[in-house]
Amino acid sequence: MASVFTVRDATFVRSTMSNIDTWYTQFPGVTEAMYPMMKSTENLACSFSLHSTPTGKVKGNPIGDGTGVMPVLTANKALYVLNVHDSPPGQNNLGEMLPGHAVFTGQTGVGKTTAEATLLTFLSRFDPLIFSIDYNESLRHLLCALGAEYYTVQLGHFTGVNPFQFHDSPGLRQMLFDLVLCCAGGPDKSNDADQTRIKDSIEAVMAHTNVRNRSMSLLLRNIPEQGENCLRTRLSKWCRLAGEGRVGQYAWVLDSPVNQFDAQTYRRLAFDCTQLLKNNYAEKHPEVMEAFLNTLFYMKREMHQARPGNLLLNVVAEYWAPLSFKSTADAIQEVLQSGRMRGEILIMDTQYPEQALATKYAPAVIQQVTTPMWLPNKNALAESYAKFGVRGKLFEAVRAMGKLSREMVVQQGHQTVKLKMELGGPLKYWLPLLSATEQNLAVAERIRQHLGTTDPKVWVDAFLVAEAVRQWLNTDDPAVWLPAFDYADNLRQSMNTRDAQRWLPAFQKAWKALQEHNEMEVSS
């Protein structure tokens, strides 16, 4: 900078006695200045100390009504409006098809699920479609509260998915070819003759007018036996009718007797794939994970095609899993590159950043996400995070965050900001809805059974009451907390309030008095 001025015979001179006047000169509206000149409010915004952090974009955003998605406090207590789209500030980009995606990366226990669930809650006001692949049922409460149909995949139990019974179309037949080829070990293990047999067998299966007869088992009948490790042998492990009374090892994955999922009828659909994604299973049976995830991605496309133009949230937990295979990584890449034209937003997360780094495709894919969010990771290594494009001061900021700081570093465009999302005080009451645990999952299930409904308009409030009561009583025993819940819920309804700061103290006082009364009666 000095050289630019030197060539014009100008130099920098240290300000001494005129310090205060020099400082005030930069502000608009100052009349007593050594060198008065017009100053804009933009000049103030760029130099004023109270505007030292990015503020996000409040209005003119691409989706919904254009308002910013979610207000969040920064680490220094300023307000930041978080968006998943990186649209130019000061412009009205409402309705424009700009890319908008987010990824949460951080170790377990740092508030990742809570932050992601809060973002989903704010996005839900735009009435989006939702397709989710969940892990540890972390988002189950929230997704069900938002009206999603939620299913849990259990190893060895039929998933209810049979892609041969999906709505027939050229797209389905291409997907079936890719899927069967994947089940057969991929193109490396299947020669041209094998691939021709696969194509012909798919055509034969899809020619059946009785849809319920279509299946992988029926396809196997069209594949001849040709010796050890032939195409038929490789495919038989995916069939429930594998021949000679045998059931294939992976028959439960994609060969359910009756397909239970018509993707075109869903607006919000979620699958918990924890048992597939756990390391001890995923490493031993990667072909199962690849085949099933590819099928889920096809179902997602079917769901969206039935409602073209609708906003769709793709929520993918443990993104290292789909980014471990070329076929599923290509599906993720396609959403990142072209999903904006269909109104798709991709939101991913992982609590195993090291595992993501070990995959072939993750580092390159994550760098294409418009809004990466980095949460604390005490085990972060500079050389590893550099593969994600996280270097220098940005990496130091990530590594400096404490596990319980509830902070995260958000990148968007050329801006980086450290946010703090700490749901304390009255907001703590809502935490069980945002982040499911083994304990509160059991409470929610018991409450739905107790009320005899899965309608979120009925069970969500009751669940929050029950969980608050259970935590106060410090017990997991339904025989203890369920009677207390009934008492608390009746009291809450009589007070005509959902505010826990009103009904909870009243319940605690009344319940203690009731227990003391009962103890006195027993002792007398």
N, C-alpha and C positions, 0 to 999 in steps of 0.2 A: 504493500500500500504506500509506503514512504517513497518508493521509487517513482510511482505515478505522479506524486506531487513535486518531486525534485526536478523532473524534466520541465516543469512549468515554473521553476524558481520559487517554489513554495515549500515550506518546511513545517513540521510540527513543533510547537513551543509549549512547554509545560505551563499549565495555568497555575497561578499562585494566588495573588490577592483577589483576582476576579473569579475564583472558584465558584462562589455561590451564584454570581450572575451568569456564568457560563452554564451552570446546571439548569437554572430557571429558563434560559433561552430556548431550551428544547420543548417547553410546554406551550400549548396553544392558549391564547388569551393573556399572556404575560405582557404588560405594557412597559415595565422598567427593565430593559435588556440592553446590553452593550451593542448587540448587532440585531436589532429588531427585524423580523421578517415573518411572513405568513407561515403558520404551522397548522397542519391538518390533525383531525382527531386520530387518523391512522398513524400519524407520527407518534402520538401519545400512546396508542395501544401497543406499538412496537417497542417503546422505550420505558414505559412506566413499570415500576417494580411489581405492582400488584397484578400485572398481566404477564408474568414471567413464565407461565405454563400454558400449553395449548388448551383451548376451551371446547374443541369439538365443533360440530355443526348443528345448530339448533333447529333450523328449518330449511326447506328446499332439498331434502334428501330424496332418494329415488323411490322408496317404497311407502305404501300406506298413504297417509295424509301429508307426508313430507316432514313431519316432526321428528326430532332426534329420538333414537330408540330408547336410551336409558341414561338418566343422570347419575353420575358417580362422583364421589369425592376423590380428589387427588391426594397424594401422600402429604402435601402441605396445606390441605384443607380448602383448596379451591374447587370450583365446580367444573366438571368435564362432562360433556354430552357424548356418550359412546354410541357409535354407529358401526355396522358391519361393512358398509359401503364407504369407499374413499372417494367422495365426490368433491369437486372444487369448491372451496369456501366462497361465499358471496354470490353463488349462482343458484338458480332454481332448477334442480335436476329431477323434479317430480315426474315419475313415469318413465324416466330414461332407464334403459337396460344396461346398467353398469354392474361390474362384478362386485359381489359382496359376500365374503366368506370369513370365517373366524376359526381359529384353532387354539385350544387351551393345552399347554404343556407344563407339567409340574409333577413333583412326587406326590405320593398319596398323603392325605391328611392336611393339605395346605389350603383347602377351600375351593378346589377346582370345580367340584360338582355344584356347590352352592352358587358360584359365580355363573356357571353355564346355565343352571336352572333359572336364575334370576333374569338372565338375558332372554331365555325362551319365554318367560312369563311376560316380559315387556313386548316381545315380538308377537305374542298371541293376540294382542289387540288389533292386529291387522288381519285376523281370521285366516291364518295360513293352513295349508295342508302340512302334515307332519309325517315323516317316515324316520324311524329311529332303530338303530342297532345299539342296544344297551349292554352295560357290563355291571355285574354285581347288583342288578336291579336298582342302580343308584337314582335313576330318574323315574322310577315306576310311579311313585305317588303323584309327581307333577304331571306326567304324561296322562295318567288315568284321570286326574283332576281336569285336564284339558280335553277330555273326551276321547282319548286314544284307546284303541283295542290293544291290549298288551298280552303277549304270549311268551312263555319261558321254554327254551329249548333244553331238553333233558337227554343226556346220552342214552342210547338204547331204546328210547321211546319214540314212536312215530311222531314226526313233526307236524303231520297233517298237510304237508306240502307234496303235491304231485304235479310237476310242471307239464306233464303230458295231457293233463286235464284242464289246463288253462285255455282261455279263449284262443281259438286257432287263428293264425295270421302268418304272413311271410316272416315277420319279425320273430314270432315264437319259434318257427321252424329253424331259423338261423340260430337262435339261442339254444334250442335243443341240440343242434349239431355240435355247437361249441361245448355244451354241457356234457354230452355223452363222450365227446373226444377227451375232455378233461378227466372224466371218470375212468376212461380207458388208459390214462397215463400221459395224455397229451400227444402232440404230433410227433414227438421224438420216438414214441413207442408204437405208433400206428402208421403203417405204410399207406400208400395210395389205395390199395385194395381194401384195407380195413376202413378207410374213410369213406369209400364208396359204399361198403356194406352198411356203415352207420347211416349214411344219408338215405339209402333205400329202405332200411328198417324203420327209420323215422316216418317216411312217407307211408309205409304200410300200417304203422300203428295209428297215425293220424287219419287214415282212411276209415277207421272204425266209426260207425255212426253212434254206437253206444259209448258215450264219453267215459263212463265209469270203467270200461274195459281197458282204456289206454293207460299204459304204465311202462316202467323200465323192464318189468318182468315180461310183459308182452313183447317188447322189443327184443329181448334176449332170445325168444323163440325163433327169430329170423336170422340169428347169427349162428353159423355152423361151428361145430367142434373141430378144431384143427391142431390139437396137440397141446403140449405144455405151454402155459403163458400166452395162449392165443387170445384173440379179441374177446371171445366168449368167456374165457376164464377170467380175464381182467374185469369184465363187466358184471359177472355173476355175483361178485361181492356187494354190488349195489342193489340186488334184487331180492325181494321177499320170497319169490318162487324161483330159486336158483337151480332147481333140478334135483331129482332124487330125494325130495323131501327136505332139502337144505334151505336155510334162510341166510342170505348174504350178510356179511359182517356190517355193512353200511346200509342195509335195506331201510332202516328207520329214517335215513336222512331225506331221501327224495322219492321213495317208492311207497308212500302211504296208500292204502287201499282206495280211499276216497279223498280227493283234494278238498280241504276245508276253507280255502282262501280264494275268494274272487276279489282280486286286488282292485278292480274297477268300482267296487261298492264301498271302499273305505275312504274316509277323509284323513284319518289319523291312525297309523298302525305302527306298532313297536314290537320288536323281538329282543328278549334278553338272551344273549349268546355266550354267557359267562363260561359255561362248561366246555364250549368249543374253543374259546379263546385262552383258556388257562394254559400256561406254558407246558405243563406235563402232557397235555393232550394235543395241543397245537403242533408241538415239535414232532410228535410221533405220527400224527395223522393230518398232515398239512392239506392233503387232497380233499378231506372232508370240509375243512374250513373254506377252501377255494370254491368248491362246487356249491356249497350252501350260500355263501356270500354272493356269488354271481347270480344265483336264483333270486335272492332277496332284492338285489339291485334291479333285476328285471321286473319284479313285482312293483317296485317303486315307480319305475317308468310307466307301467300299466296304470297305476293309480293316478299319476299325473296326467297322462294322455286322456283319461276319462274326464278331466276337468282342465282343459287347456287355458292358459292365462292366469290360473290361480298361483299365488305365491306358495312355494313348497320349501319347507325346512328339512334338509337332510341332516339328521343328528347321528353321528357315527362315533361311538365310544371305542377307545383303544385303536386309533387309526393305524397303528403299526400292522394290524392284522390284514386289512385289505391292501395295504401297501407292501405286503410281503410277496404278492404274486402279480405277474404282469397283467393278467386279465382284469383283476379287480383294481389294480393301480390305474389301469387305463380308464376304468369306469369313473374313478375319482377324478382323474385328470380331465376327462370329458366334461364333468360338472364344473370344474374350475374354469375351463376354457370356454365352454358353450352353454353352460347351465343358465347364465344370465339372460340368454335370449328366450328361455322358457319360464323365467321367474324363479329359478332355483337358488337357494342359499345353502351353503355347506357349512356345518358347524361340527368340528371334530375335537376330540380330546384324548389324552393318554396320561396315565400315571406311571408309565414305564418309558421315559424319554430315551434311556439307553437302548431299549429294545427297538425303538423306532429308528435310532441311529444305525442299528445293525442291519436294517433292511436296505435293499438295493435302491428303492424308489423314494422313500420318505423324505430325505433331505431336500432333494430337488423339488418335490411336490409342495412341501411346507413353505418353501421360499416363494411360491406363487400365490399363497393365501394373502388376501388384502389386509386382514387384521389378525396377525399372530399375537397371542397373549401368553406371556411367560410368567409362570408362577414360581415360588421358591423351590429350589432344588439344592440342598446342601452338598450333594454328590456331583454337582455340575463340573465338567471338565472343559477347559477352554478349547482344546483341540476338537472335542466332540461337538460342542455347540457351534463352533465355527462352520461346521458342515450345514447348519441351519441358517448361516448368515449372521449369527449372533457373535459379535466380536467387540473387543475394546471396552469402552465405557458401558455399552449395553450389556455385555456379559458380566462386567463387574457389578452392575446394578441388579442383575438377576441373582448372582451368587451372594450378594450382600443381604438379600431379603431373608428375614427369619421365618422359620416354618410356620409359626403362629402369628405372623405379622398381618395376615390377610391382605397382603399387597400383591400387585401384579404389574408387570411392565407391558404396556400395550404399544405396538408399532402400527402405524398407519401412514402410508406414503413416506414422506420425509420427516414425519413427526414421531416422537417417542414420549410417552408420558407414564408416570408411575401412579397407579390408582390404588385406593384402599377401600375394600368392600368388607366392612365389619358390621354384621347384623347383630347389634347388641340392643339392650333395653327392650322396648315393646316388640321390636322386629324379631327377637329371638324366638318368640312364640311360633313363628312361621317356619323356622328352620327344618322341623321334621318333614314338612311338605316338600321342601326344596331338595333335601338330601336324605335318601332312604338309608336305613341301617338294618341290621338283622333284627334288632329289638323292635324298632317301630314298624317294620314290615309285618311282623307277627301281630302287632297291635292293630294295624289297619285291616288285616285279614279277619281278625276276630271281630272288629267293629262291623265290617260288611256282613259277616255271618249273623251278628247280633241284631242288626237292623234289617237283614233280609233283602239287601239291595246293593247294586253296584253303581247306582246313579250318583255321580260326583256331587250333584246339588244337595244330596242327603248325607253322604258319608264323610265328605271332606271336613266340614265343621265338626262333626262328631269325633272324627279321628284326632283332630287337633286338641279337642277337649280331653279326650282319653289319654293322649300322649302327655299332655301337661299334668294330668292327674297322676299318671304312672310315674313320671319323673319326680313329682313331689313326694309320692309315697315310696319312691326308690325300690320298686319291685317289678319283677317280670311275671309274676303269678296272676293270671286273669281272675282267679278266685278272690284275689285281694283288690285289684284295681277296677274290675268291672262293676261291682256294686257302687264303688265310689264314683265311677264315671256316670252311672245312671243318676245318682244324686246330684252331681255337678251339672249335668246336662239339663236336668229339670230346673235347677236353680237358674242356670243361664237363660233358659227360655222364659222363665217367669220374670226375669229382669229385662227381657227383650233386648239383649245385647250380644254382640260378638266380641266385644272388647275384653280381652283377658285381664286387663288392668282393673276392670270393674268386677267381673264375676269370680275371678280366681281368689282374691283375698276374702271375698264373702264366703266362698265355698270352704276355704281352708279354716276359717273361723267356725263355721257351722259344723264342719266335719269333725273338728277337734272336740267341739262341745258334745256332739253326738257320741263320739267314742268314749269320752269321759262319763257321759250318762250311762252308756251301756256297761262300762266297767264298774260303775257304782252299783248298778242293778245286780250284776253277777256277784260282786263281793257281799251284797246284802242278802 
